[in-house]
Amino acid sequence: MSDHVIRLEEGPTKGRYVIEKDGVEAELTWSVTTPTLRIADHTFVPDAFRGTGAGLALVTRLVEDARAKGFKVVPLCPFVKAQSLRHPEWADVWA
């Protein structure tokens, strides 16, 4: 879908997906509520990434990981929520 390299940073209670370019980061953060439920709470895409598809790439990675690892996502972040409505094919991952 895109050529963005997405790094996963994960801890026991929270994590984030990061795309880095020239020292600037775009990120999607989430919190773990249970082993099978995460809350996508924030997406930040700086001006350096505008128009590159970085935000959508981050949400796509979240959806892929939810399916692969068997967790559901509460799309609390307005950007993630908007993407959930634009992509009905992702309905299976939203809580």
PyMOL commands that set and color helices and strands:
alter all, ss='L'
color gray80, all
select helices_A, chain A and resi 47-49+54-69+78-86+88-93
alter helices_A, ss='H'
color red, helices_A
select strands_A, chain A and resi 7-10+14-21+24-34+37-44+72-75
alter strands_A, ss='S'
color yellow, strands_A
deselect
rebuild
show_as cartoon
